[in-house]
Amino acid sequence: MRQTRWLVAIALLLVALLAVPGGSSAQPPTLPDTVRGTAPRGSPTISGRATPLLDGGLLYLTSLDIGDLNFAVYDPGADAWAALTPYETGCQMAASGSGQLYAYGYATGTIDLYDPATDTWAPVMAAPPGASGWLCNLEMTFDGEFLYTEAWATSLWYTAGGVWNTMALPFQANVMGDYDPVQHQYVIGELWTTNAHLIDLNTWTIADFISPVGNGEYARFSVAMANRYFFEAAGSSIHSFDLSEPSWPPVDHGVVAGWYCSAAADRANAQIYVASIDGSQLWAFDGASGLVPLTGYGGLWHSSVAFVPTEAADTLHIDRMKANWHTAMTGGYRLTALVRVYDQGAEAVEGASVYGEWTLPDGSVELQLGTTPTNYLGIAKFRLKSPQVGVYQFCVTDLVLAGYGYDPGANQDGPCKDVTVP
């Protein structure tokens, strides 16, 4: 991956020497030093790293218009574009956290994987049955499953174990939609509006967010990040919903990028790339400091962008998960789970918010809210008082720390730990 990254960077640098910069600065704005998901309610700020990582990935541009085969890549470090092999898709492309780009091949009816080393595509599976492949959105979850929605449809297509399934939606979907791997939730836009519908992929429940902002067609600007959903349509200013408060109206950020822009999230740097409808203008947006102009590309219509990290993001895992039961001092039993958090470099981590669930013997689930370890080993403790006789399972459902992802497959003891109360 690193060799490929350098080859792409060298090619883009040559293009940059011939290009005329289109913006006053290629530097994204400095971000507030806060942890993901903890921004004040109603705040228009995206939380994340204090210092952006300019060379954290590549931005890919395509068109949603059938017959338009434009496909190009932008290197944020060089502020330069390079044209790629023509490719036809009517969908917004999907980026995985491990640095892969997927798309719906309109001509072949397949979900394809892009190889930047050879600038070629290869099919990985058939497209969703019954899908049109036009004016649609494709996403990949943190555990490698696909999500797919399209304009006018009342279904969410999703894979489970590589097999397509459908979930009925009580509204018509738009092209607008984005998956947040930190919260494991998918936000879908509603046709002809900027209303948003949040699907919690842990519970498959839907929360509705009603917007007064006009639309008029199938807009594309949609980013779910830091527990906020950012959107724009019909030349309106950029707005965002607080995804923890469905009853709250969207916040107006007072920034107008253009008319029916497209957008993509750089999660490691906690910023949004915004492209004009024809791709000729490009900006970086952090939710608070306005738009920073970058070099645009142009030459297409109904632009769509996807940001792909060039290397796998730093990940958190659990070095040891210990669950046991004992007699409490006040009588009865107490079930305890201890979680020790490490990063992928096998270094102890402080400050990671740990979220876990106890599965009770009757099959129900008792949610334990996240705790923030403060000691050196990053140990989080969860307790369930007076448990009944039976087998309990404790699962760490999420680890949250700015700049990191969570890889439950890398846990030493697996994502769950069983304990029996006799």
C-alpha positions in Angstrom: 0.0 0.0 0.0 2.8 2.5 0.9 4.6 1.8 -2.4 1.4 2.4 -4.3 0.9 5.6 -2.3 4.3 7.0 -3.3 3.8 6.1 -7.0 0.5 8.0 -7.0 2.0 10.9 -5.1 4.9 11.2 -7.6 2.5 11.2 -10.6 0.3 13.9 -8.9 3.3 16.0 -8.1 4.2 16.1 -11.9 0.7 17.2 -12.6 1.0 19.9 -9.9 4.0 21.4 -11.5 2.0 22.1 -14.6 -1.2 23.2 -12.8 -2.2 26.7 -11.9 -3.4 26.7 -8.2 -7.1 27.5 -8.0 -7.1 28.5 -4.3 -5.3 30.9 -2.0 -4.3 28.1 0.4 -4.2 24.3 0.4 -4.0 24.3 4.2 -7.2 23.0 5.9 -8.2 25.1 9.0 -7.0 24.1 12.4 -9.5 22.0 14.3 -10.7 22.2 18.0 -8.8 19.8 20.3 -11.8 17.7 21.3 -12.7 14.1 21.4 -15.1 12.7 18.8 -18.7 12.7 19.7 -18.3 15.1 22.7 -19.0 18.5 20.9 -21.6 20.6 22.8 -25.1 19.8 21.7 -26.1 22.2 18.8 -22.5 23.1 18.2 -21.6 23.6 14.5 -18.0 22.4 15.1 -16.7 19.0 13.9 -14.5 17.6 16.7 -11.3 15.8 16.0 -7.5 16.2 15.9 -6.0 19.6 16.8 -3.6 19.4 13.8 -4.8 18.2 10.5 -2.8 15.5 8.7 -2.6 16.9 5.2 -1.4 13.6 3.5 -3.9 11.3 5.1 -5.6 10.1 2.0 -6.8 10.7 -1.6 -10.1 12.2 -2.8 -11.8 10.6 -5.8 -14.2 12.4 -8.1 -16.8 11.0 -10.5 -20.2 11.9 -12.0 -23.6 10.4 -11.2 -24.7 11.0 -14.8 -24.9 7.8 -16.9 -22.7 8.2 -19.9 -20.2 10.5 -18.1 -17.1 8.4 -17.6 -15.0 11.1 -15.8 -12.9 9.6 -13.0 -10.1 11.6 -11.3 -8.0 11.7 -8.1 -6.9 14.6 -5.9 -3.9 14.5 -3.6 -4.4 16.9 -0.7 -0.7 17.1 0.0 0.1 18.3 -3.5 -3.2 20.2 -4.1 -3.2 18.5 -7.5 -5.5 16.3 -9.7 -4.8 13.5 -12.1 -7.2 11.9 -14.6 -7.8 8.2 -14.2 -9.1 5.5 -16.5 -12.7 6.3 -17.4 -15.3 4.6 -15.3 -19.1 4.7 -15.4 -21.2 4.7 -12.2 -24.4 6.3 -11.2 -23.7 5.9 -7.5 -21.8 7.7 -4.9 -18.7 5.6 -4.2 -17.9 3.7 -1.0 -14.6 4.1 1.0 -13.5 1.6 3.5 -11.6 2.5 6.7 -8.7 0.3 5.5 -8.1 2.4 2.4 -10.1 0.8 -0.4 -12.5 2.3 -2.9 -15.7 0.5 -4.1 -18.2 1.5 -6.7 -21.3 0.3 -8.5 -20.3 -0.5 -12.1 -23.3 0.6 -14.1 -22.3 -1.3 -17.3 -21.6 -4.5 -15.5 -24.2 -4.5 -12.7 -21.4 -5.4 -10.2 -19.9 -3.9 -7.1 -16.3 -3.2 -8.1 -13.0 -2.7 -6.1 -10.5 -0.2 -7.4 -6.8 -1.0 -7.6 -4.8 2.3 -7.6 -1.6 0.5 -8.5 -3.0 -0.5 -11.9 -5.8 2.0 -12.3 -8.2 -0.8 -12.9 -11.5 -2.2 -11.4 -12.4 -5.7 -10.5 -15.8 -7.1 -9.5 -16.3 -8.4 -6.0 -20.0 -9.3 -6.0 -23.2 -8.8 -7.9 -25.2 -5.6 -7.4 -28.3 -5.6 -5.2 -31.2 -7.4 -6.9 -33.8 -5.0 -8.2 -31.5 -2.0 -7.9 -31.2 0.5 -10.8 -27.6 1.5 -10.3 -28.5 5.2 -11.0 -28.8 8.1 -8.6 -27.8 6.0 -5.7 -25.4 5.8 -2.7 -23.1 2.9 -1.8 -21.4 2.6 1.6 -19.2 0.0 3.3 -19.5 -0.6 7.1 -16.5 -1.0 9.5 -17.1 -4.8 9.4 -16.9 -5.0 5.6 -20.6 -5.1 4.7 -22.3 -3.0 2.0 -25.2 -0.5 2.3 -27.1 0.7 -0.7 -30.0 3.2 -1.3 -31.3 5.0 -4.4 -33.6 7.8 -5.2 -37.3 7.1 -5.2 -36.8 3.6 -3.6 -38.4 2.7 -0.3 -35.8 0.0 0.5 -32.4 -0.2 2.1 -30.3 -2.9 0.6 -27.6 -4.3 2.9 -25.3 -7.3 2.9 -25.0 -9.8 5.8 -22.2 -12.3 5.3 -21.9 -11.2 1.7 -25.6 -11.8 0.9 -28.0 -9.0 -0.1 -31.0 -8.3 2.1 -33.6 -5.5 2.2 -35.2 -3.4 4.9 -38.4 -1.5 4.1 -38.2 2.3 4.6 -41.2 4.4 5.5 -40.1 7.2 3.1 -38.6 7.6 -0.4 -34.8 7.8 -0.3 -32.7 10.4 -1.9 -29.1 10.2 -3.3 -28.1 11.8 0.0 -26.7 9.4 2.6 -23.6 8.6 4.6 -22.3 6.0 7.0 -20.6 6.9 10.3 -18.2 4.0 11.3 -17.7 5.5 14.8 -21.4 5.3 15.7 -22.2 2.5 13.2 -25.2 4.3 11.9 -26.4 5.3 8.4 -28.2 8.6 7.6 -30.4 8.6 4.6 -31.8 11.7 2.9 -35.5 11.9 1.9 -36.5 12.5 -1.7 -37.3 16.2 -2.7 -36.4 17.3 0.9 -33.4 17.7 3.2 -35.1 15.6 5.8 -32.8 13.0 7.3 -33.5 9.5 8.7 -31.0 7.9 11.0 -30.8 4.1 11.0 -29.0 2.6 14.0 -27.4 -0.5 12.5 -27.0 -2.0 16.0 -30.8 -2.0 16.6 -32.2 -1.2 13.1 -34.3 1.5 14.5 -35.1 4.7 12.6 -35.0 8.3 14.0 -36.5 11.1 11.9 -35.0 14.6 11.4 -37.2 17.2 9.8 -35.6 20.1 7.9 -37.1 23.3 6.6 -34.4 23.7 4.0 -35.5 23.3 0.4 -34.2 20.8 -2.1 -36.0 20.3 -5.3 -34.0 17.3 -6.6 -31.7 14.5 -5.6 -28.9 16.3 -3.8 -25.5 14.7 -2.9 -24.0 16.7 -0.1 -24.3 14.4 3.0 -21.7 13.7 5.7 -22.3 12.0 9.0 -19.5 12.6 11.4 -18.9 13.4 15.1 -22.6 12.6 15.7 -23.7 15.4 13.3 -25.2 15.1 9.8 -24.1 17.9 7.4 -26.0 18.7 4.3 -26.6 21.3 1.5 -29.0 21.5 -1.4 -30.4 24.0 -4.0 -27.7 26.6 -3.2 -28.6 26.8 0.5 -25.9 27.3 3.1 -24.4 24.3 4.8 -26.5 23.0 7.7 -26.2 20.1 10.2 -28.4 18.1 12.5 -27.3 17.0 16.0 -28.0 13.3 15.6 -28.6 12.9 19.4 -31.6 15.3 19.2 -34.2 14.4 16.5 -36.5 17.2 17.7 -33.9 19.9 17.2 -33.9 21.9 13.9 -30.7 21.9 11.9 -27.9 24.4 12.6 -27.2 27.0 9.8 -23.4 27.3 9.4 -23.8 30.4 7.4 -21.5 29.1 4.6 -22.6 28.9 1.0 -20.4 26.7 -1.2 -22.6 26.7 -4.3 -25.5 24.9 -6.0 -26.0 21.2 -5.3 -22.4 20.4 -4.2 -21.1 17.0 -3.3 -19.1 16.2 -0.2 -16.9 13.6 1.5 -15.5 13.2 5.0 -11.8 12.9 5.9 -12.5 11.4 9.4 -8.9 11.3 10.6 -8.5 15.0 10.0 -12.2 15.8 11.0 -12.8 17.9 7.9 -15.2 17.8 4.9 -14.2 18.1 1.2 -16.8 20.0 -0.8 -16.9 20.0 -4.6 -19.1 22.2 -6.8 -21.7 20.6 -9.0 -19.3 20.5 -12.0 -16.2 19.8 -9.9 -14.4 23.0 -11.0 -14.3 24.2 -7.4 -13.1 22.4 -4.3 -13.0 23.4 -0.7 -12.1 22.1 2.8 -14.6 22.7 5.5 -14.3 22.1 9.3 -17.7 23.3 10.4 -16.4 26.4 12.1 -13.8 28.3 10.0 -15.6 28.6 6.7 -14.5 27.2 3.4 -10.8 27.0 2.5 -10.4 27.0 -1.4 -8.4 24.2 -3.0 -7.7 23.4 -6.7 -10.8 22.2 -8.6 -11.0 19.7 -11.5 -14.1 20.4 -13.6 -15.3 18.9 -16.9 -18.3 17.0 -15.5 -21.8 17.5 -14.1 -23.5 16.1 -10.9 -20.2 15.6 -9.2 -19.7 13.0 -6.5 -16.6 12.7 -4.3 -15.3 10.0 -1.9 -12.3 10.3 0.4 -10.1 7.2 0.9 -7.4 7.0 3.5 -4.2 5.8 1.9 -3.3 3.5 4.7 -5.4 1.8 7.4 -6.3 4.1 10.2 -4.8 3.6 13.6 -7.0 1.1 15.4 -7.8 0.3 19.0 -8.2 -3.2 20.3 -8.6 -4.9 23.7 -5.5 -6.5 25.0 -7.3 -8.3 27.8 -11.0 -8.6 28.8 -11.7 -10.2 32.1 -15.2 -11.0 33.4 -16.0 -12.7 36.7 -18.6 -12.8 39.4 -18.2 -12.5 43.2 -20.2 -11.9 46.3 -20.7 -8.3 47.0 -20.2 -6.8 50.4 -23.8 -5.9 50.7 -24.9 -9.4 49.7 -25.9 -10.9 46.4 -23.6 -11.2 43.5 -21.8 -8.7 41.4 -20.7 -9.3 37.8 -17.6 -7.4 36.7 -15.8 -6.9 33.4 -12.4 -5.2 33.1 -11.2 -4.0 29.7 -7.6 -3.0 29.0 -7.3 -0.9 25.8 -4.3 -0.9 23.5 -3.6 0.6 20.1 -2.3 -1.4 17.0 1.3 -0.7 18.1 0.7 -2.6 21.3 0.9 0.5 23.4 -1.5 1.2 26.3 -4.0 3.9 25.6 -5.4 6.5 27.9 -8.7 8.3 27.4 -10.5 5.8 25.2 -14.3 5.8 25.7 -15.4 2.2 26.0 -18.9 1.1 25.3 -20.1 -2.4 26.3 -23.3 -4.5 26.6 -24.3 -7.3 28.9 -26.4 -10.0 27.3 -28.7 -11.4 30.0 -29.6 -15.1 30.3 -33.1 -14.4 29.0 -31.6 -12.9 25.8 -32.3 -9.3 26.7 -29.5 -6.7 26.7 -28.6 -4.3 29.3 -26.6 -1.4 27.9 -23.7 -0.1 29.9 -22.8 3.5 29.1 -19.3 4.3 28.1 -16.6 4.9 30.7 -13.3 6.8 30.2 -10.2 5.1 31.7 -7.8 7.5 33.3 -5.1 5.2 34.5 -2.0 4.2 32.5 -3.3 0.9 31.2 -6.6 2.3 30.1 -8.7 -0.1 32.2 -12.5 0.3 32.1 -14.7 -1.4 34.6 -18.3 -2.4 34.1 -20.5 -3.9 36.9 -23.9 -5.6 36.9 -25.3 -5.9 40.4 -27.2 -8.9 41.7 -27.2 -11.0 38.5 -29.4 -14.1 38.4 -28.1 -17.6 37.8 -27.1 -18.2 34.2 -24.6 -17.4 31.5 -23.8 -13.8 30.8 -21.9 -12.4 27.9 -20.1 -9.1 27.9 -19.3 -7.5 24.5 -17.4 -4.3 23.8 -19.6 -2.7 21.2 -17.4 0.4 20.6 -14.1 2.1 21.4 -14.0 5.8 20.7 -10.9 8.0 20.6 -10.1 10.8 18.1 -8.1 9.6 15.2 -8.7 5.9 15.9 -11.0 3.2 14.7 -12.0 0.0 16.5 -11.1 -3.4 15.3 -13.0 -6.0 17.4 -11.4 -8.8 15.4 -8.0 -7.8 16.8 -9.1 -8.3 20.4 -7.0 -10.9 22.2 -10.1 -12.5 23.7 -12.4 -11.7 20.9 -15.2 -9.1 21.0 -17.1 -10.9 23.8 -16.4 -12.6 27.0 -18.7 -15.2 28.7 -19.1 -15.7 32.4 -21.3 -18.2 34.3 -23.1 -17.3 37.5 -23.8 -20.7 39.3 
